[in-house]
Amino acid sequence: MLFLFQLLFILFSLYAIGNVWRRRREGTLSQRGLIFWVIFWLLADVAVIWPNSTTLLANALGIGRGSDLVIYISLALLFFLIFKLYIKIESLNRDVTKVVRDRALRDHENIKTLKH
């Protein structure tokens, strides 16, 4: 049963890496994003192909089980990505506010000019 899961996971991982490459070619993903996601999926493949590797690494770091290590790393990664998204959304909000403000001021000046 493990072999079936490993095979399906690797196929999914290859599909995900293909999507990452496609996004990079389209210009919607940075070089840094490409490197991050390719390394992420390759490390996930290693953990699925050799499940004991996470236990060995966890024990070396003083963590009891490999699954705990994976959960800790996953949570840290998720919080980091949420933080980056939050910063990006705040930046977009500032940009939209600036554009709308500039447009409103320009429209107001145009209306004042037309009235005179």
HELIX and SHEET records of a PDB file:
HELIX    1   1 LEU A    2  GLU A   26  1                                  25    
HELIX    2   2 GLN A   31  ILE A   49  1                                  19    
HELIX    3   3 ASN A   52  ALA A   60  1                                   9    
HELIX    4   4 GLY A   66  LYS A  115  1                                  50    
END                                                                             
